[in-house]
Amino acid sequence: MAKVICPGEVLIDFISLENGKKLVDVEKFQKKAGGAPANVATALVKLGASAEFVGAVGKDSFGKFLIETLEHYKVGTSHVIEDPNLGTTIAYVSIDEDGERDFEFMRGADGNISPEQINFEAFNDCKIVHLGSATALLGAQLYEVYQAFIDFATKNDKFISFDPNYRDALYHDKQALFVKHCKEVIKHVDLIKVSEEEGQIITGEENHEKMIAALHALGAKIVTLTLGKEGSLVSIEKTYKVESMPVKMIDSTGAGDAFIGALLSQIANLEQPKSILTDEAMLVDFTKNANKVGALTTTKLGALDSIPSWDEITA
């Protein structure tokens, strides 16, 4: 069985090939596989840990493409549902001159999956459940799947990782719901990874130390706060600043997913993943490696193709 289970969305990213233009003005796009949980699962496999994706796609050409792409990267797909009634979810992605992204979503089948469709016993031998969906916190059935995975992981003493993956295009008028659901999840997690924006939205704090303290108070045992080119902060009891590496950023799509995938790949290869909760030196070392993976991911276009291997990182 896969070491890490990644429930959530896999989708088509149509990425603008005309940097600096708003989506309304873009004429040329490139099709790529995306979706945060799928990105993380791919990063995990590329970096030496087995992973299973759990989610739904449309029974259409895009859905077939996504399943084939995951299988190409050796991500487990036996728990991917093909929905005959809804199309595969699509995201349109524009990129500004600095490589930062903006999204517009066409929701489809990704949210149409229920706990009753999932055989949780198949995951008894996994080590980690990673909750990294950008759409699950909107509620409905996919959030019920989240809750079911939390129940499963808690009862079976699995390591739980959480990345809220805030997207303004999804939550700009639903921030209160986003915060409510985040807080419900955080009280169960061993590790949370947030950006500065996500940390501020969830906690109401702008100061990094206060933000991290608030996330610990909500229940997170490990807090990782990513700071882009400035690296990251990581905290169990003490907080450590971990530098990144300088790169020329082309596209930041999937960088955060590559970071958490790299961090979890190292944790998954421990005999007991929860041993990281008491080993600050190891956590800092793992975070240094994850920073490198996240940085190198930004030097290519698209989320999955751009994730480096350990050989590329150490070259």
C-alpha positions as CSV (number, residue, x, y, z in Angstrom):
1,M,0.0,0.0,0.0
2,A,1.1,3.6,-0.6
3,K,2.9,5.3,2.3
4,V,0.9,8.6,1.7
5,I,-2.8,9.1,0.8
6,C,-3.7,12.3,-0.9
7,P,-7.5,12.9,-1.2
8,G,-8.9,15.9,-3.1
9,E,-8.9,17.3,-6.6
10,V,-7.0,16.6,-9.8
11,L,-7.8,19.0,-12.6
12,I,-6.7,20.5,-15.9
13,D,-4.6,23.7,-15.6
14,F,-4.8,25.8,-18.7
15,I,-1.8,28.0,-18.2
16,S,-1.4,31.3,-20.0
17,L,1.6,31.4,-22.4
18,E,1.3,35.2,-22.4
19,N,2.9,36.4,-19.2
20,G,1.7,39.7,-17.8
21,K,-1.7,39.6,-19.5
22,K,-5.0,39.3,-17.7
23,L,-7.0,36.1,-18.4
24,V,-9.6,38.1,-20.4
25,D,-6.8,39.1,-22.9
26,V,-5.0,35.8,-23.1
27,E,-5.3,33.8,-26.4
28,K,-2.7,31.1,-25.9
29,F,-2.8,28.4,-23.2
30,Q,-0.9,25.2,-22.4
31,K,-2.8,22.2,-21.0
32,K,-1.2,20.7,-17.9
33,A,-2.3,18.3,-15.2
34,G,-2.8,20.0,-11.8
35,G,-4.6,20.1,-8.5
36,A,-2.8,20.4,-5.2
37,P,-3.3,16.9,-3.9
38,A,-2.3,15.4,-7.2
39,N,0.8,17.6,-7.4
40,V,1.8,16.5,-3.9
41,A,1.3,12.8,-4.7
42,T,3.5,13.3,-7.8
43,A,6.2,15.0,-5.8
44,L,6.1,12.2,-3.2
45,V,6.7,9.5,-5.9
46,K,9.4,11.5,-7.7
47,L,11.2,11.9,-4.4
48,G,11.0,8.3,-3.3
49,A,7.8,7.7,-1.4
50,S,4.8,5.9,-2.7
51,A,1.5,7.8,-2.9
52,E,-2.2,7.2,-3.7
53,F,-4.5,9.9,-5.1
54,V,-8.2,9.7,-4.1
55,G,-10.7,11.8,-6.0
56,A,-13.1,12.2,-8.9
57,V,-12.8,13.3,-12.5
58,G,-15.2,13.4,-15.3
59,K,-15.6,10.4,-17.6
60,D,-14.2,12.4,-20.5
61,S,-11.0,13.0,-22.4
62,F,-9.6,15.4,-19.7
63,G,-10.3,12.8,-17.0
64,K,-8.6,10.1,-19.0
65,F,-5.6,12.4,-19.5
66,L,-5.3,13.1,-15.8
67,I,-5.5,9.4,-14.8
68,E,-2.9,8.5,-17.5
69,T,-0.7,11.4,-16.3
70,L,-0.8,10.2,-12.6
71,E,-0.1,6.6,-13.7
72,H,2.8,7.9,-15.8
73,Y,4.3,9.3,-12.6
74,K,3.5,6.0,-10.8
75,V,0.9,7.6,-8.5
76,G,-1.8,5.1,-7.4
77,T,-5.1,5.7,-9.1
78,S,-7.2,2.7,-8.0
79,H,-9.4,5.1,-5.9
80,V,-10.1,7.7,-8.7
81,I,-13.8,7.8,-9.6
82,E,-14.9,8.6,-13.2
83,D,-18.1,10.6,-13.0
84,P,-20.3,10.1,-16.1
85,N,-22.5,13.1,-15.2
86,L,-20.0,15.9,-14.6
87,G,-17.0,17.2,-16.5
88,T,-13.5,17.2,-15.3
89,T,-12.7,20.4,-13.2
90,I,-10.6,23.1,-15.0
91,A,-8.5,26.0,-13.8
92,Y,-7.4,28.8,-16.0
93,V,-4.1,30.2,-14.7
94,S,-2.5,33.6,-15.6
95,I,1.1,34.4,-14.7
96,D,2.4,37.9,-14.1
97,E,5.8,39.2,-15.0
98,D,7.3,37.9,-11.7
99,G,5.9,34.4,-12.1
100,E,3.1,34.8,-9.6
101,R,-0.3,33.3,-10.5
102,D,-4.0,34.1,-10.7
103,F,-6.8,31.5,-11.0
104,E,-10.3,31.1,-12.4
105,F,-12.0,27.8,-11.8
106,M,-14.7,25.8,-13.6
107,R,-15.8,23.3,-11.0
108,G,-16.8,19.9,-12.2
109,A,-16.5,16.4,-10.9
110,D,-13.9,17.0,-8.2
111,G,-16.4,17.6,-5.4
112,N,-18.7,14.8,-6.4
113,I,-17.2,12.1,-4.2
114,S,-18.5,10.8,-0.9
115,P,-17.1,8.7,2.0
116,E,-19.3,5.8,1.1
117,Q,-17.5,5.5,-2.2
118,I,-14.1,5.0,-0.5
119,N,-12.7,1.7,0.9
120,F,-10.8,3.0,3.9
121,E,-9.6,-0.4,4.9
122,A,-7.4,-0.4,1.8
123,F,-5.3,2.4,3.5
124,N,-4.6,0.5,6.7
125,D,-0.9,0.2,5.9
126,C,-0.4,3.8,5.0
127,K,1.8,6.1,7.2
128,I,0.5,9.6,6.3
129,V,-2.8,11.2,5.3
130,H,-2.2,14.5,3.5
131,L,-5.2,16.9,3.3
132,G,-4.2,19.5,0.7
133,S,-7.3,20.1,-1.4
134,A,-8.0,23.7,-2.5
135,T,-11.7,22.9,-3.0
136,A,-12.6,20.6,0.0
137,L,-13.0,23.4,2.5
138,L,-15.9,24.8,0.4
139,G,-17.9,22.1,2.1
140,A,-20.3,19.6,0.6
141,Q,-19.3,16.0,-0.1
142,L,-15.5,16.5,-0.5
143,Y,-15.4,18.1,3.0
144,E,-17.2,15.0,4.3
145,V,-14.4,13.0,2.7
146,Y,-11.9,15.1,4.6
147,Q,-13.7,14.5,7.9
148,A,-13.8,10.7,7.2
149,F,-10.1,10.6,6.5
150,I,-9.5,12.5,9.7
151,D,-11.5,10.0,11.6
152,F,-9.7,7.1,9.9
153,A,-6.2,8.6,10.5
154,T,-7.0,9.5,14.1
155,K,-8.4,6.0,15.0
156,N,-5.4,4.3,13.3
157,D,-2.7,6.7,14.6
158,K,-1.6,7.9,11.2
159,F,0.4,11.1,10.7
160,I,-1.9,13.9,9.4
161,S,-0.6,16.7,7.3
162,F,-2.7,19.8,6.2
163,D,-2.2,22.5,3.6
164,P,-5.2,24.8,3.4
165,N,-4.4,25.9,-0.2
166,Y,-6.4,29.1,-0.1
167,R,-7.5,30.3,-3.6
168,D,-9.1,33.8,-3.7
169,A,-11.0,32.8,-6.8
170,L,-12.8,30.2,-4.7
171,Y,-13.1,31.8,-1.3
172,H,-13.1,35.6,-1.8
173,D,-16.7,35.8,-0.6
174,K,-16.5,32.7,1.6
175,Q,-13.5,33.5,3.9
176,A,-15.5,32.9,7.1
177,L,-16.3,29.3,5.9
178,F,-12.7,28.8,4.9
179,V,-11.5,29.8,8.4
180,K,-14.2,27.8,10.1
181,H,-13.3,24.6,8.3
182,C,-9.5,25.2,8.6
183,K,-9.9,25.5,12.4
184,E,-11.9,22.3,12.5
185,V,-9.2,20.4,10.6
186,I,-6.1,22.0,12.4
187,K,-7.1,20.6,15.8
188,H,-6.4,17.1,14.5
189,V,-3.2,17.6,12.5
190,D,0.4,16.8,13.2
191,L,1.7,19.2,10.6
192,I,0.3,22.3,8.9
193,K,1.9,24.2,6.0
194,V,0.7,27.7,5.3
195,S,1.7,30.7,3.2
196,E,1.8,34.1,4.8
197,E,-1.6,34.9,3.3
198,E,-3.2,31.7,4.6
199,G,-1.7,32.2,8.0
200,Q,-3.0,35.7,8.3
201,I,-6.5,34.7,7.1
202,I,-6.7,31.8,9.5
203,T,-5.3,33.5,12.6
204,G,-5.8,37.2,12.0
205,E,-2.2,37.8,12.9
206,E,0.4,39.5,10.6
207,N,3.4,38.9,12.9
208,H,5.0,35.6,12.0
209,E,5.7,34.5,15.6
210,K,2.2,35.3,16.7
211,M,0.8,33.6,13.6
212,I,2.8,30.4,14.3
213,A,1.8,30.5,18.0
214,A,-1.8,30.8,17.1
215,L,-1.6,27.8,14.8
216,H,0.0,25.8,17.5
217,A,-2.8,26.9,19.9
218,L,-5.4,25.7,17.4
219,G,-3.8,22.2,17.6
220,A,-1.0,21.9,15.0
221,K,2.1,20.2,16.4
222,I,4.4,21.3,13.6
223,V,3.9,24.6,11.8
224,T,5.7,25.4,8.5
225,L,5.3,28.9,7.2
226,T,6.5,29.3,3.6
227,L,7.9,32.7,2.6
228,G,8.7,32.3,-1.1
229,K,12.2,33.3,-2.1
230,E,12.9,34.1,1.6
231,G,12.7,30.4,2.5
232,S,10.5,29.2,5.4
233,L,9.9,29.2,9.1
234,V,9.4,25.8,10.8
235,S,8.3,25.3,14.4
236,I,7.7,22.5,16.9
237,E,8.5,24.3,20.2
238,K,11.1,26.7,18.9
239,T,10.9,28.5,15.5
240,Y,13.7,28.1,13.0
241,K,14.3,30.2,9.9
242,V,15.4,28.0,7.0
243,E,16.8,29.8,3.9
244,S,15.9,28.9,0.3
245,M,18.2,28.9,-2.7
246,P,18.3,31.7,-5.4
247,V,16.6,30.8,-8.7
248,K,15.1,32.6,-11.6
249,M,11.4,32.0,-11.2
250,I,9.3,31.3,-14.3
251,D,6.1,29.9,-12.8
252,S,5.3,29.4,-9.1
253,T,2.5,26.9,-9.9
254,G,2.9,23.9,-7.7
255,A,5.9,25.2,-5.7
256,G,4.1,24.9,-2.4
257,D,2.9,21.5,-3.3
258,A,6.4,20.4,-4.2
259,F,7.7,21.8,-0.9
260,I,5.2,19.8,1.2
261,G,5.6,16.8,-1.0
262,A,9.4,16.9,-0.4
263,L,8.9,17.4,3.3
264,L,6.4,14.5,3.6
265,S,8.5,12.2,1.4
266,Q,11.3,12.3,4.0
267,I,8.9,11.9,6.9
268,A,7.2,9.0,5.2
269,N,10.5,7.2,4.9
270,L,11.0,7.2,8.7
271,E,10.1,4.0,10.4
272,Q,7.8,6.0,12.7
273,P,6.7,9.3,11.0
274,K,5.6,10.8,14.4
275,S,9.2,10.6,15.6
276,I,9.7,13.9,13.7
277,L,7.5,15.6,16.3
278,T,10.4,15.4,18.9
279,D,13.4,15.8,16.6
280,E,13.8,19.5,15.7
281,A,17.3,19.0,14.1
282,M,15.9,16.4,11.7
283,L,12.8,18.6,10.9
284,V,15.1,21.6,10.0
285,D,17.2,19.4,7.8
286,F,14.1,18.0,6.0
287,T,12.9,21.6,5.6
288,K,16.1,22.7,3.9
289,N,15.7,19.9,1.3
290,A,12.0,20.9,0.9
291,N,13.0,24.5,0.3
292,K,15.3,23.4,-2.5
293,V,12.6,21.3,-4.2
294,G,10.1,24.2,-4.0
295,A,12.6,26.7,-5.4
296,L,13.6,24.4,-8.3
297,T,10.0,23.7,-9.2
298,T,9.5,27.4,-10.0
299,T,12.1,27.3,-12.8
300,K,9.9,25.4,-15.2
301,L,6.3,25.8,-16.5
302,G,3.5,23.7,-15.0
303,A,3.1,21.8,-11.7
304,L,3.9,18.1,-12.3
305,D,6.7,18.3,-15.0
306,S,8.6,20.9,-13.0
307,I,9.1,18.8,-9.8
308,P,12.7,17.8,-9.5
309,S,14.2,14.5,-8.4
310,W,16.6,14.1,-5.5
311,D,19.4,13.7,-8.1
312,E,18.6,17.2,-9.5
313,I,18.6,18.7,-6.1
314,T,22.0,17.3,-5.1
315,A,23.6,17.9,-8.5
